[in-house]
Amino acid sequence: LRGDVVWRDWRDFYASRLTTETGTSVDQFGNRGDVRVTVNTNDMSREYRALILSGQWNPSRFRIGGNYTLSELEGNDNSEGLTTGTSPTTPNALWYPEYLDYSQRNPEGHLPEDARHRARMWVGYDFALGPVGTLNVSLLQTYMTGRAYSAAAFIDATGRIAGTAFEGIPTNPGYTLSQIGTNHTYFFSKRGEFRTDAFNSTDLALSYNLPIRRVSVFLQAAMTNVLDNDGVINPNTTVVTRRTGGAASGLQPFNPKTETPIEGVHWRKGASFGQATDVNSYQLPRSYNFSAGLRF
């Protein structure tokens, strides 16, 4: 009988861009652009806390075990993997702050990988078949509570795109606006306010082995999601704004720093928000796998 208890707590901080208010430069072709430098900052972070329990018991021919994780992932940056050396994270106070320093651009909250409970339990048994080999039968149960997602969409915080101008557009202190773009994320809900369906799967596996001198013949068969559960684990997250839907949306632009956007006036959820849109929205259905071979 063996068991483990592990506590994990780690925080990630990222290098971020800083555009100076007066810094511009001209390249060899005469193109003028805003100067940027890379700095270290704690403004962007991911914090993961987890309690992990695991255990295993192997009485006689049985193989019994499991693990459970109670965790929480919070922060204001989805993933370091989304950034590169040429596209690092951009905290509000350092990246065109006159335009982009609004609270709902990088709010703190639960990040997409956040799932509070994860559990896996398995049991297997080895059957000795004498001269005709061995047979193992295993059952695995996997469960994970829903992951976090948000109601978020692009706005134009500069008001430069036709139809996106709003009252109180910031005064440009001298930027060329060469790197700010016109798509700026705005969280209309709390970060991670919504949850996908839970993931629940029962899997069954059979493994047969027949040793013949120095060679072993094996046959394996597996059935995943035996109960054919159909949780929606990748729901639609479409949110429409004036920037994404244009004038045809009937929605109005707003000042992201001073106004609180109203659902139905400044933004609205897509018709399928939170719902499945195609087969990839669901967990994998019941499926079968077979394999055979020789081991030397």
C-alpha positions as CSV (number, residue, x, y, z in Angstrom):
1,L,0.0,0.0,0.0
2,R,1.5,3.3,-1.1
3,G,0.2,6.9,-0.9
4,D,1.4,10.4,-1.5
5,V,0.2,13.9,-0.6
6,V,1.6,16.9,-2.5
7,W,1.0,20.6,-2.1
8,R,1.9,22.8,-5.1
9,D,1.9,26.5,-5.2
10,W,3.6,28.4,-8.0
11,R,3.4,31.8,-9.7
12,D,4.5,32.8,-13.1
13,F,5.5,36.3,-14.1
14,Y,6.2,37.5,-17.6
15,A,8.4,39.9,-19.4
16,S,6.2,42.7,-20.9
17,R,6.4,45.5,-23.3
18,L,6.8,49.1,-22.5
19,T,6.1,51.9,-25.0
20,T,7.4,55.3,-23.9
21,E,5.2,58.3,-24.3
22,T,7.6,60.3,-26.4
23,G,9.8,57.6,-27.9
24,T,9.6,57.2,-31.6
25,S,12.2,56.1,-34.2
26,V,12.8,56.1,-37.9
27,D,14.1,53.0,-39.7
28,Q,16.4,53.0,-42.7
29,F,13.4,53.2,-45.0
30,G,12.1,56.4,-43.4
31,N,9.2,54.7,-41.6
32,R,8.5,56.2,-38.2
33,G,7.2,54.0,-35.4
34,D,6.9,53.9,-31.6
35,V,9.8,52.7,-29.5
36,R,9.3,49.7,-27.3
37,V,11.5,48.0,-24.8
38,T,11.2,44.8,-22.9
39,V,11.0,45.0,-19.1
40,N,10.3,42.6,-16.3
41,T,7.1,43.2,-14.4
42,N,4.8,41.4,-11.9
43,D,1.7,43.0,-13.5
44,M,1.0,39.8,-15.5
45,S,0.7,36.6,-13.5
46,R,-0.6,33.1,-13.2
47,E,-0.9,31.5,-9.8
48,Y,-1.6,27.8,-9.4
49,R,-2.4,26.2,-6.0
50,A,-3.1,22.5,-5.7
51,L,-3.4,19.7,-3.2
52,I,-2.6,16.3,-4.8
53,L,-3.5,12.9,-3.3
54,S,-2.4,9.7,-4.8
55,G,-2.3,6.1,-3.7
56,Q,-1.7,2.6,-5.0
57,W,-2.4,-0.9,-3.6
58,N,-1.4,-4.1,-5.2
59,P,-2.8,-7.1,-3.3
60,S,-2.1,-10.4,-5.0
61,R,-3.1,-10.1,-8.7
62,F,-5.0,-6.8,-8.2
63,R,-3.8,-3.4,-9.3
64,I,-5.7,-0.7,-7.5
65,G,-4.9,3.0,-7.4
66,G,-6.1,6.5,-7.9
67,N,-5.2,10.2,-7.6
68,Y,-7.2,13.3,-6.8
69,T,-6.3,17.0,-7.3
70,L,-8.0,19.9,-5.7
71,S,-6.7,23.0,-7.5
72,E,-7.2,26.6,-8.5
73,L,-5.6,28.6,-11.3
74,E,-6.0,32.3,-11.2
75,G,-4.3,35.3,-12.8
76,N,-4.7,37.9,-15.6
77,D,-2.7,36.2,-18.4
78,N,-4.0,33.1,-20.2
79,S,-0.7,31.5,-21.0
80,E,2.9,32.1,-21.4
81,G,2.6,29.9,-24.4
82,L,0.6,32.5,-26.2
83,T,3.6,34.9,-26.2
84,T,7.0,34.9,-27.9
85,G,10.1,37.0,-27.9
86,T,8.5,39.2,-30.5
87,S,5.0,39.2,-29.0
88,P,5.3,39.3,-25.2
89,T,2.4,40.1,-22.8
90,T,1.2,43.7,-22.6
91,P,0.2,44.9,-19.1
92,N,-2.3,47.8,-18.9
93,A,0.0,50.4,-17.3
94,L,2.9,49.7,-19.7
95,W,1.4,49.3,-23.1
96,Y,-0.2,52.4,-24.7
97,P,-1.7,53.2,-21.2
98,E,-3.6,56.3,-22.4
99,Y,-5.7,53.9,-24.5
100,L,-5.4,50.5,-23.0
101,D,-5.2,51.0,-19.2
102,Y,-8.8,49.9,-18.6
103,S,-9.6,47.4,-15.9
104,Q,-11.5,44.9,-18.1
105,R,-8.6,44.3,-20.5
106,N,-6.6,42.1,-18.1
107,P,-8.8,41.5,-15.1
108,E,-7.8,38.9,-12.4
109,G,-9.9,35.7,-12.3
110,H,-10.0,32.1,-13.1
111,L,-8.0,31.1,-16.2
112,P,-9.2,28.6,-18.9
113,E,-7.3,25.7,-17.5
114,D,-8.9,26.1,-14.1
115,A,-10.8,22.9,-13.0
116,R,-11.4,22.6,-9.3
117,H,-11.6,18.8,-9.0
118,R,-9.8,16.1,-11.0
119,A,-9.9,12.4,-10.1
120,R,-8.7,9.2,-11.7
121,M,-9.3,5.8,-10.1
122,W,-8.4,2.4,-11.6
123,V,-8.6,-1.3,-10.8
124,G,-7.0,-4.2,-12.7
125,Y,-6.8,-7.9,-12.3
126,D,-4.3,-10.4,-13.8
127,F,-5.7,-13.8,-14.8
128,A,-3.1,-16.6,-15.1
129,L,-4.1,-18.9,-17.9
130,G,-1.4,-21.4,-17.5
131,P,0.2,-22.5,-20.7
132,V,-2.0,-20.3,-22.8
133,G,-0.7,-17.0,-21.4
134,T,-2.1,-14.2,-19.2
135,L,-5.0,-11.8,-19.4
136,N,-5.3,-8.4,-17.7
137,V,-8.7,-6.7,-17.3
138,S,-8.6,-3.0,-16.2
139,L,-11.2,-0.4,-15.5
140,L,-10.4,3.3,-15.3
141,Q,-12.7,6.1,-14.1
142,T,-11.8,9.7,-14.9
143,Y,-13.7,12.8,-13.7
144,M,-13.0,16.5,-14.0
145,T,-15.2,19.4,-13.1
146,G,-15.9,22.1,-15.7
147,R,-13.2,24.5,-16.9
148,A,-13.6,28.2,-16.7
149,Y,-14.4,30.5,-19.6
150,S,-15.5,34.1,-20.0
151,A,-17.7,36.5,-22.0
152,A,-15.0,38.5,-23.8
153,A,-14.6,40.1,-27.2
154,F,-12.6,42.7,-29.2
155,I,-13.3,46.4,-29.0
156,D,-11.4,49.3,-30.6
157,A,-10.1,51.2,-27.7
158,T,-8.6,53.9,-30.0
159,G,-11.9,54.6,-31.8
160,R,-10.1,54.8,-35.1
161,I,-12.1,52.2,-37.0
162,A,-15.1,53.7,-38.8
163,G,-18.2,53.5,-36.5
164,T,-16.2,52.7,-33.3
165,A,-15.6,56.3,-32.2
166,F,-16.8,57.1,-28.7
167,E,-17.0,60.1,-26.5
168,G,-13.8,60.9,-24.6
169,I,-11.3,59.3,-26.9
170,P,-7.9,59.8,-25.3
171,T,-5.6,62.5,-26.5
172,N,-2.7,61.1,-28.4
173,P,0.5,62.2,-26.6
174,G,2.6,61.7,-29.6
175,Y,2.4,58.1,-30.6
176,T,2.4,57.0,-34.2
177,L,0.1,54.2,-33.0
178,S,2.2,51.8,-35.1
179,Q,1.8,48.8,-32.8
180,I,-1.4,49.2,-30.9
181,G,-3.7,47.7,-33.5
182,T,-7.5,48.0,-33.4
183,N,-8.5,44.7,-31.7
184,H,-8.4,45.1,-27.9
185,T,-9.8,42.5,-25.5
186,Y,-12.6,43.5,-23.2
187,F,-14.1,41.2,-20.5
188,F,-17.8,41.7,-20.2
189,S,-18.1,39.1,-17.5
190,K,-15.9,38.3,-14.6
191,R,-12.9,36.4,-15.8
192,G,-13.7,32.7,-15.7
193,E,-17.4,33.4,-14.7
194,F,-18.7,30.5,-16.7
195,R,-18.0,26.7,-16.6
196,T,-18.1,24.0,-19.2
197,D,-19.8,20.6,-18.4
198,A,-17.9,18.2,-16.3
199,F,-15.8,15.5,-18.0
200,N,-16.8,12.0,-16.9
201,S,-15.4,8.9,-18.6
202,T,-15.3,5.2,-17.8
203,D,-12.7,3.2,-19.8
204,L,-12.3,-0.6,-20.1
205,A,-9.2,-2.4,-21.3
206,L,-8.2,-6.0,-22.0
207,S,-4.6,-7.2,-22.6
208,Y,-3.7,-10.7,-23.5
209,N,-0.1,-12.0,-23.6
210,L,1.2,-15.4,-24.8
211,P,4.9,-16.1,-24.4
212,I,6.5,-18.4,-27.0
213,R,10.1,-18.9,-26.3
214,R,11.8,-15.5,-26.6
215,V,8.8,-14.0,-28.3
216,S,5.5,-12.8,-26.7
217,V,2.3,-12.4,-28.7
218,F,0.0,-9.7,-27.4
219,L,-3.5,-8.6,-28.2
220,Q,-5.0,-5.5,-26.7
221,A,-8.5,-4.0,-26.8
222,A,-9.8,-0.9,-25.2
223,M,-13.2,0.9,-25.0
224,T,-13.2,4.5,-23.9
225,N,-16.2,6.4,-22.6
226,V,-18.1,3.2,-22.1
227,L,-21.2,5.0,-20.9
228,D,-21.0,7.4,-24.0
229,N,-21.2,10.6,-21.9
230,D,-21.6,13.7,-24.0
231,G,-20.4,16.6,-21.8
232,V,-19.9,20.0,-23.7
233,I,-16.2,20.7,-22.9
234,N,-15.5,23.2,-25.7
235,P,-18.6,25.5,-25.8
236,N,-19.1,28.5,-28.1
237,T,-17.8,31.7,-26.6
238,T,-18.8,34.2,-29.2
239,V,-19.6,37.7,-28.0
240,V,-20.5,40.5,-30.5
241,T,-19.5,44.1,-30.2
242,R,-19.5,47.1,-32.5
243,R,-15.9,46.2,-33.4
244,T,-16.7,42.6,-34.3
245,G,-20.2,43.0,-35.7
246,G,-20.0,46.4,-37.3
247,A,-23.0,48.8,-37.8
248,A,-25.2,45.8,-38.8
249,S,-25.0,44.6,-35.2
250,G,-27.0,47.6,-34.0
251,L,-24.6,47.8,-31.0
252,Q,-23.0,51.0,-29.8
253,P,-19.3,51.8,-29.1
254,F,-18.4,52.8,-25.6
255,N,-15.6,54.3,-23.6
256,P,-13.8,51.3,-21.9
257,K,-12.3,53.5,-19.2
258,T,-15.3,55.5,-18.1
259,E,-18.4,53.5,-19.1
260,T,-19.9,50.3,-17.9
261,P,-21.1,48.5,-21.1
262,I,-24.8,47.3,-21.1
263,E,-25.7,43.9,-22.5
264,G,-27.9,44.4,-25.5
265,V,-26.7,48.0,-26.0
266,H,-23.0,47.7,-26.2
267,W,-22.5,44.0,-26.5
268,R,-24.4,40.7,-26.6
269,K,-23.7,37.0,-26.4
270,G,-23.8,35.1,-29.6
271,A,-26.8,33.0,-30.3
272,S,-24.9,29.8,-29.4
273,F,-22.9,31.1,-26.5
274,G,-22.2,28.3,-24.0
275,Q,-23.6,25.7,-26.3
276,A,-22.1,23.0,-28.5
277,T,-21.6,24.1,-32.1
278,D,-20.1,20.9,-33.7
279,V,-18.8,17.5,-32.8
280,N,-15.6,19.0,-31.5
281,S,-17.6,20.7,-28.7
282,Y,-18.2,17.4,-27.0
283,Q,-16.0,15.0,-25.2
284,L,-15.0,12.0,-27.4
285,P,-17.9,9.6,-27.7
286,R,-17.6,5.9,-27.0
287,S,-14.7,4.5,-29.1
288,Y,-12.8,1.3,-29.6
289,N,-9.2,0.5,-30.1
290,F,-7.5,-2.8,-31.0
291,S,-3.9,-3.7,-31.5
292,A,-1.8,-6.8,-31.9
293,G,1.9,-7.6,-32.2
294,L,5.0,-9.3,-31.1
295,R,7.4,-8.5,-28.4
296,F,11.0,-9.7,-28.6
